Amino acid sequence: MPQKDKSHDMVKKALIKNGWEITDDPYVISYGERFLFVDLGADESKLATNSHKNIKERFIGAHREGDKIAVEIKEFQCKSAMFDLEQAIGQYVLYRLLLSKVDPKRTIYLAITDTVYDEIFNEPIGELVIHELSMRLIVIDYEKKGDKKMDNTKKYRKIIKDVILRYARLRPSHGNIRLDPVFDEKNDRYVLMQTGWDLRGRVRGNLIYITLLDEKVYIEYDGIEHGIFDDLVEAGVPENHIELPYMTELKRA
């Protein structure tokens, strides 16, 4: 059996509260000697209320009694958003093709989080995919509006990357030094590396190193003359949410 996405149960509950009856979990397509698994199969319920706020109605479309849908859930968790998009498109098109043969009255939907929609499908390439493939989406509000901790984490993550990228565009006036931003969003590690040669010889190592944990921004290393503390504060990170462990190391030394 295929492994369920983390948002599987959330999508399932949202559909039920929105007036759908889950009939298959998963929905199995048999074609020739192959079994394929779509995450959910659902029928329009006679008790439809269309009142659940965690589904953005405009994407799921109007309900009619007797409607049947199949829902493939995608979270886009790979390092490459484009790879995730390619995989999602491939599955969506294949499932739609197979359903047209084995269950033509059932409509295929791709269920994604609002974050994925904003970051991928709201871009020109995503809009092109939706338009040209007539792709039907279900967009789930994955993060509760009251979850301020998650909101702050997303906000700080963007600020950190913006600050580092601003310094990455600079170039030393001597030598041949390259500045490489390295972002590990899964573990919230953000680095600006310097590598190359200056007048004295080989240069390599961190110029900036920041970690993010529990709404706290940790400046692990800061090789900028005036320090990046003010850059982060000016961009919107509260001073009491910034820690300076590298300063503690200097005091101990």
N, C-alpha and C positions, 0 to 999 in steps of 0.2 A: 504494500500500500504506500502511496506517496506521502511524504512528510507534510504535515499541515503547517501553514504559515502562522505566525504569532497572532495575526489579526483575524484568523479564521472564525473563532467563536464570536468576536465582535461583529463581523459581517453577518454571521448567521443570526445573531440576536437582533441586529438592526433590521434585517429583512423581515423577520417575524413581526416585530413591532410596527413595521411599515405596511403590513397587510399581506405578507407572503407566507405560504405554508411550505416548509422545507420537506421535500419528498425524497431526496437522495443526498447522502453525505458519505462518500462522494457520488456524483453522477457518472455512471460507467457507460462508455461507448464501446461497443463491440463491432469491429469491422474486419472482415476476413479472419485472419488468425491473430489479430491484435486487440488488446484491451487498453483503452485510454481512460484517464480519470480526470474529469472536470470537478473542481472542488465542491460545488453545490448544485442541486437541482431544486427548483421551487415552482409552485403553482400559485396563481392569484387566489387568495383566500376570500371566502364570502364575508369574513369579518374585517375586511380591509378598512383601515382608519386613515392611512397616509399622514400620520401625525408625528412620526419619530424624527427628532431633530438631528440625529447623528448621520442621516443620509441626506445628501444634497439632491433634492427631488428633480431638479431640472436635468440631471444626467440620466436618471433611470427612466424618465418618460412617463406617459400616462398609462394607468392600469386599465385593463378591460377584463371583465369576468371571463375566466378560462385561459388567461395568458399563462404561458409557461416559459421559464427562463433557465439557463444554465450559467453559473457564475464561476469564473476563474479568478482566484485571488492572488495578487502579486504585491510584494513589499519592496522590491528594488533594493536589495541589501548588498549587492556586489560592489566592488571598488569602482567599477565603471558603470555609470548610469546608461550609457549607450549600449553596453552589452546587455543590461537588464531590459532595455527597451526592445532590442532585437529579439531576445528570448520571448518576451511577452507578445510581440507582434506575431512571431512564428506560431506560438501555441494558439493564440486567438484565431488566426486565419485557418489553421488546421482544424480546430474544433468546429468552427463555423462551416467549413467545407463538409466535414463528416456529419454534422447535424442536418445539413441540407439533404443528406441521403437517408439517414436513419430516423430522424425526428424533426422533419421540416417545420413543424409548428412551434418549435422551441427556439427562443432567441438567446444568443450567447452574449454575455456581458463580461467586461473586465473590471474587477473591483480593486481599487487602489486607495491609499490614504490621501487626505487633503495635502499632505506634505509632498508626496510624489507628484500629485497633479500640479501643484504650484511650481515645483522645481523642474519638471520634465514636460508634462503635457500642456502647460501654459506657455511654453516656449514655441518659437516658430516651427521647429521640427516636430514637436508634439501635436501642434495644431494641424500640421500637414497630414500626419498619420491619422488623426481623428477624422479629418475631412475626406481624404482620399479613400480610406478603408471603411468609411461610415461606421467607425468603431463606437460601440455603446459602452459607456462607462458608468460605474457606480462609485461615487467618491465618498469615503467615510471620514468623518471628523475623528481621527485617531486620538488626538490629544484633547482632553477635556478642557474647556475654556477656563476652568478654575485651577488648572494645573500650572501655577505660576512658575514652579521650579523648572518644568520642561521648557516653558517660554523663555526663561532667563538663560538656560543652557544654550538654546538655539541662538539667542541674541548674542551672548558672549562668544560663542563659537564663530559667528560671522565677524564680530569686531576683531577678534584675535587674528583671523585670516586677513582681514582688510589691512590691519596695521602691519603685519609681516610682509604682505604683498607690496605695500607702499615702500618699505625699505628695500625689498628685493629689486625694485626698479632702479635703485641707485647704483652707480659704478665708481670705484676708487679712481682717483686721478693718476695713479701710478701703478705699475705692475700689470699683471694679467689675472685678475681675480674674478671668479664667477660666483654669484649668489644664488643659491638654490633653496626655494621654499619647499618644505616637506610636511605634508599634512596627513595625520592619521586620525580621522574623525571617529573611527570605531573606538579607539582608546583615548581620544582627546589629547593627542600629543602634537604640538605645533612647533616646527623648527625652521630657522633660517640658517643654512649652512654656507660657509665660505670655503672655496677651494681654488687653488691656482698658485701663482707666484707673485711675490712683491720684490722690492729692491734687496731684501735680505735673504730671500730663498723661498722654500715651499711654505704655503699657507693652507691649513685645513682645520676644520672644527666648527663648533657652534658660534654663531653671532647672536642669535636669540633662541631661547628654548622656553616654551610655555606649556604647562599642563592645565587641564580643566577637570575639576572634581567637585561634585556636590555644590554647584553654584559658586565655587571659589576658583579664581584665576591665580595660578601659581607661576610666578616668574622665576623659573629655575636657573636661568642664566641670562644676563643682559650685557651685551658688548657694545651698546650704543652710548655715546658720550654723555648725553643728558638723561639717558634712561627712558624706557618706554612706558613707565608708570603713568605719566601725564597723558601720553597718547591714548592709553586705554581708558582713563578717566574722561578725557575730552570726548571720546567716542561713545561713552555711555555706561561704562562699568563703574559702579559705586566704589569709592575708595576702600570701604570695609569688606568688599568682596575680592580684594587683591592681596595676595600673600607674597612675601619676598624671602623665600628660603635661602637664596644665594647671599642675602645680606647677613643672615644668621651665621652662615659659614665664614664670611669675612670677619665678623666680630669674634668668632671662636679662634680664628687664625691670629 
